[in-house]
Amino acid sequence: MKRARFILIALLGACLQLMAQEADSTSLHPSFGVDYSGEVQTDFKRARMANLLQLRANIPLSRAMSFQAASLSTLTTNEVLDVIDLQGFSNIDSYGLNIPFAFTVAGFTWQMNEHHSLFAGIRRVDEDYFCSDGVGLFTNCSCGIFPTISWNFPIGTFPFAAMGIHYTYDNEKLCLQASLYNGEGNYRFTGRYNIFRFCPNSDGVFAIAQAEYRHRDSHYYLGGTLHTQPKVLPSAWAYAEQALTPDFTLLAAYGHAFSSDILCDNFCGLGGKYTLKRTEFGLFTDYVRVLDVEEWATELICSLHLTDFLTVKPVLHVITTEGNTKCVGMLRVDIGI
């Protein structure tokens, strides 16, 4: 544990040293942003609301170094819908956990050259992974990070984050990413489960890597993870976004966890996205098994880009869990400034 802390301190020290280098201050422009998502959910008997507010900032400190920060705040109403599902139909719903303020990103990015970058600090796993344009259209939580990872490991995915380092190599055709995080994600600022923990002995370490290959408008992803607590547990995934026409993209996804001592071992999904001017239509169906419970979930979404900063999304979910089928309707509003 002491060695891991020493490594993090050394990385932060290197960042601070680079920050001290002279830079052309006229080219350094900080940027700030605000994103709000609010939705009404209904099981066609009762309704509830979910709200997510995100703040972000990027502050250049030199030509190669910048400080990045992002936060979230969540608020949901207490009404409970008559839906018991495994995957979660809303990727902005904290399901009863209202968070006034929590960091999702807080650290330094070193742009080593045109293609290589390194981040050290607090970060959310789904800031970098499972956030492509294809799966990012849908509101199902499994499109945010596959359940073969999120069900099995208590890592820093929405709404949690964790201390770690993240490396990216990116060029026109290929993007390689690799990250090392504390094995548990949190959102608190104090106490045993605070967000600043890096304790490999008690929490384990979570390692994740992904390769993305781009060909014209198509994208292909292959990745894997390792979690070291209580023992080494691996998983792997692959998904593809194949552009069949300029307006239509086919989506396919598969994830598998390799240990028998896990909750979720398999996940697969298939769907498509069609773009018509400023409107996107999406259909995605997936299958997951958690212990001995099987679930099929289908999402139909329409994303209406009314302005450059306002998007309205009517959504219908059809969820079959252990042979019991439920429907959920949603209307989401996204505002980005």
C-alpha positions in Angstrom: 0.0 0.0 0.0 2.8 2.4 0.9 4.6 1.6 -2.4 1.4 2.4 -4.4 1.0 5.7 -2.6 4.6 6.5 -3.3 4.0 5.9 -7.0 1.0 8.2 -7.1 2.9 10.9 -5.2 5.8 10.6 -7.6 3.4 11.0 -10.6 1.8 14.1 -9.1 5.3 15.5 -8.3 6.2 15.1 -11.9 3.0 16.8 -13.0 3.8 19.8 -10.7 7.3 20.0 -12.0 6.0 20.1 -15.6 3.5 22.8 -14.6 6.4 25.0 -13.6 7.8 25.1 -17.1 7.3 28.3 -19.1 4.4 28.5 -21.5 3.0 30.9 -23.9 0.2 32.3 -21.7 -1.6 33.7 -24.7 -2.5 30.2 -25.9 -3.8 28.9 -22.6 -7.6 29.3 -22.4 -9.6 27.5 -19.7 -12.9 26.0 -20.6 -16.0 25.3 -18.5 -19.2 23.5 -19.1 -22.6 22.6 -17.5 -24.7 19.6 -18.5 -28.2 18.8 -17.1 -30.3 15.8 -17.8 -33.7 15.3 -16.4 -36.3 12.6 -17.1 -39.7 11.4 -16.2 -40.0 7.6 -15.8 -43.3 5.7 -15.7 -44.5 2.1 -15.5 -47.8 3.4 -16.8 -49.2 3.2 -13.3 -47.1 5.8 -11.4 -44.2 8.2 -12.3 -41.0 9.4 -10.8 -38.2 11.8 -11.8 -34.4 11.6 -12.0 -32.1 14.5 -12.3 -28.4 14.7 -13.1 -26.2 17.9 -13.0 -22.6 17.8 -14.2 -20.0 20.5 -14.1 -16.7 20.3 -15.9 -13.6 22.4 -16.3 -10.3 22.2 -18.2 -7.6 24.6 -17.0 -4.3 24.6 -19.1 -1.3 25.1 -16.9 1.3 24.9 -19.6 1.5 23.8 -23.3 1.7 20.2 -22.1 -0.1 20.2 -18.7 -3.7 20.8 -17.7 -5.9 20.4 -14.7 -9.2 18.7 -15.4 -12.2 18.6 -13.0 -15.8 17.3 -13.3 -18.5 16.7 -10.8 -22.0 15.4 -10.6 -25.1 16.0 -8.4 -28.1 13.6 -8.5 -31.6 13.9 -7.3 -34.5 11.4 -7.7 -38.0 11.3 -6.3 -39.0 8.6 -3.8 -41.7 7.0 -5.9 -40.9 3.4 -6.7 -41.9 1.9 -10.1 -43.3 -1.6 -10.4 -40.2 -2.8 -12.2 -37.5 -5.2 -10.9 -34.8 -5.4 -13.5 -31.1 -6.4 -13.5 -29.6 -3.8 -15.8 -31.1 -0.5 -14.9 -33.1 1.3 -17.6 -31.8 4.7 -16.8 -28.1 5.6 -16.8 -28.7 8.9 -14.9 -30.7 7.4 -12.1 -28.8 6.8 -8.9 -31.7 4.6 -7.6 -32.4 6.2 -4.3 -28.8 7.5 -3.7 -29.1 11.3 -3.9 -25.7 13.0 -4.1 -25.3 16.7 -3.5 -21.8 16.9 -5.0 -19.2 14.4 -5.9 -16.1 14.5 -8.1 -16.0 12.3 -11.2 -12.7 13.8 -12.5 -10.1 15.7 -10.6 -6.5 15.5 -11.7 -3.7 16.4 -14.1 -3.4 15.5 -17.7 0.1 15.4 -19.4 -0.1 15.6 -23.2 3.3 14.0 -23.8 3.1 14.6 -27.6 0.5 14.6 -30.3 -0.6 11.0 -29.7 0.3 10.2 -26.1 -1.4 11.5 -22.9 -1.3 10.5 -19.2 -3.8 11.4 -16.5 -3.3 11.0 -12.7 -5.9 11.7 -10.1 -9.6 10.9 -9.5 -11.5 9.5 -12.5 -14.6 7.6 -13.4 -14.1 4.5 -15.5 -16.9 5.3 -17.9 -15.3 8.7 -18.7 -13.1 6.8 -21.2 -14.7 3.3 -21.7 -18.1 2.3 -23.1 -18.8 5.8 -24.2 -18.9 5.6 -28.0 -21.5 7.4 -30.1 -23.4 4.2 -30.8 -23.9 2.8 -27.3 -24.0 6.4 -25.9 -27.3 7.0 -27.7 -29.2 4.6 -25.4 -30.3 5.1 -21.7 -29.9 1.4 -20.6 -27.2 1.3 -18.0 -25.6 -1.8 -19.7 -24.8 0.5 -22.6 -22.7 2.6 -20.2 -20.6 -0.3 -19.0 -21.3 -4.0 -19.5 -22.8 -5.9 -16.5 -20.1 -8.5 -16.7 -18.0 -5.7 -15.2 -20.4 -3.5 -13.2 -22.2 -6.4 -11.5 -19.0 -8.2 -10.5 -16.7 -5.4 -9.3 -17.4 -2.4 -7.0 -15.4 -0.1 -9.2 -15.6 3.6 -10.0 -18.5 3.8 -12.5 -21.5 6.1 -12.3 -22.1 7.6 -9.8 -18.8 6.6 -8.2 -15.1 7.4 -9.1 -11.7 6.2 -7.9 -8.1 7.3 -7.7 -5.9 6.0 -10.5 -3.9 6.7 -13.7 -5.1 6.6 -17.3 -3.0 6.4 -20.4 -4.2 7.1 -24.0 -2.5 6.6 -27.4 -4.6 8.0 -30.2 -4.1 8.5 -33.9 -6.3 8.5 -36.9 -6.9 4.8 -37.1 -6.1 3.4 -33.6 -6.8 4.4 -30.0 -5.3 2.4 -27.2 -6.3 3.0 -23.6 -5.0 1.5 -20.3 -6.0 2.4 -16.7 -5.2 1.4 -13.2 -7.6 2.3 -10.4 -8.3 1.7 -6.8 -10.4 -1.5 -6.6 -13.4 0.2 -5.1 -15.2 3.4 -6.3 -16.7 6.0 -3.9 -18.2 9.4 -3.8 -17.7 10.6 -0.2 -14.9 13.0 0.8 -14.2 11.6 4.3 -14.3 8.4 6.2 -13.5 4.8 5.3 -15.0 5.0 1.9 -13.7 8.3 0.7 -12.9 9.0 -3.0 -9.2 9.7 -2.3 -8.4 6.1 -1.2 -5.8 4.1 -2.9 -5.5 0.9 -0.8 -4.6 -2.1 -2.9 -4.3 -4.4 0.2 -7.9 -3.9 1.3 -9.7 -2.7 -1.9 -7.7 -4.5 -4.5 -6.6 -3.0 -7.9 -8.8 -2.7 -11.0 -6.9 -2.7 -14.3 -8.6 -2.1 -17.6 -7.4 -1.8 -21.2 -9.1 -1.3 -24.6 -8.1 -1.1 -28.2 -10.3 0.8 -30.7 -9.8 0.5 -34.5 -11.5 3.0 -36.8 -12.3 2.4 -40.5 -14.2 5.1 -42.2 -17.4 5.5 -40.1 -17.1 2.1 -38.3 -15.5 1.4 -34.9 -14.3 -1.9 -33.4 -13.5 -2.4 -29.8 -11.7 -5.1 -27.8 -10.9 -4.9 -24.2 -10.2 -6.7 -20.9 -10.1 -6.2 -17.1 -8.4 -7.6 -14.0 -9.6 -7.1 -10.5 -7.3 -8.4 -7.7 -9.6 -8.6 -4.7 -10.3 -11.1 -3.2 -8.5 -12.9 -6.0 -7.5 -12.1 -9.6 -10.7 -12.0 -11.6 -10.5 -11.4 -15.4 -13.2 -10.4 -17.9 -13.2 -9.4 -21.6 -15.5 -7.8 -24.1 -15.8 -6.8 -27.7 -18.3 -4.6 -29.5 -18.6 -3.1 -33.0 -20.3 -0.2 -34.6 -20.5 -1.1 -38.3 -21.7 1.7 -40.6 -23.8 0.0 -43.4 -24.8 3.3 -44.9 -24.0 6.9 -44.1 -27.1 7.1 -42.0 -27.5 3.5 -40.6 -25.1 1.8 -38.1 -25.3 -1.7 -36.8 -24.3 -2.4 -33.2 -23.1 -5.6 -31.6 -21.7 -6.3 -28.2 -20.5 -9.2 -26.1 -19.0 -9.5 -22.6 -17.8 -12.5 -20.6 -16.3 -12.9 -17.1 -14.1 -15.9 -16.6 -14.4 -16.9 -13.0 -17.1 -19.1 -11.4 -17.1 -16.9 -8.2 -19.0 -14.0 -9.8 -22.5 -12.7 -10.1 -22.7 -12.1 -13.9 -20.9 -14.2 -16.5 -22.4 -13.3 -19.9 -23.8 -10.3 -21.7 -24.7 -9.8 -25.3 -26.5 -7.2 -27.3 -27.5 -6.3 -30.8 -29.0 -3.1 -32.2 -29.0 -0.3 -34.7 -28.9 3.5 -35.0 -30.5 5.5 -37.9 -29.9 9.2 -38.4 -32.4 11.4 -40.2 -31.2 15.1 -40.3 -31.1 16.2 -36.7 -33.0 13.2 -35.3 -31.5 9.8 -34.2 -33.5 6.6 -33.9 -32.2 3.6 -32.0 -33.2 0.0 -31.2 -31.1 -2.2 -28.9 -31.9 -5.6 -27.4 -29.6 -7.4 -24.9 -29.4 -10.5 -22.8 -27.8 -10.9 -19.4 -27.6 -13.6 -16.8 -27.0 -12.8 -13.1 -26.6 -15.9 -11.0 -29.5 -18.0 -12.3 -31.7 -15.1 -13.3 -32.0 -14.3 -17.0 -33.2 -11.0 -18.5 -33.9 -9.7 -22.0 -34.2 -5.9 -22.3 -35.2 -4.0 -25.4 -34.9 -0.2 -25.8 -36.5 2.0 -28.5 -35.3 5.6 -28.4 -35.7 8.7 -30.5 -33.2 11.6 -29.9 -34.5 15.0 -31.2 -31.7 17.6 -31.4 -33.9 20.7 -31.2 -31.0 23.1 -30.9 -27.2 22.9 -30.4 -27.7 22.7 -26.6 -31.2 21.1 -26.2 -32.1 17.5 -26.9 -35.4 15.7 -26.1 -35.5 11.9 -26.0 -38.7 9.8 -25.7 -37.8 6.2 -24.7 -39.6 2.9 -24.4 -38.1 -0.1 -22.5 -39.5 -3.6 -22.7 -37.9 -5.7 -19.9 -38.4 -9.5 -19.4 -36.9 -10.8 -16.2 -37.5 -14.5 -15.3 -40.4 -14.6 -17.7 -42.1 -11.5 -16.2 -42.4 -8.6 -18.8 -42.7 -5.0 -17.8 -42.7 -1.8 -19.8 -41.1 1.6 -18.8 -41.7 4.8 -20.7 -39.3 7.8 -20.3 -39.0 11.3 -21.5 -35.5 12.8 -21.1 -34.3 16.3 -21.6 -30.6 17.0 -22.1 -29.2 20.5 -21.9 -25.5 21.2 -22.5 -23.8 24.6 -22.3 
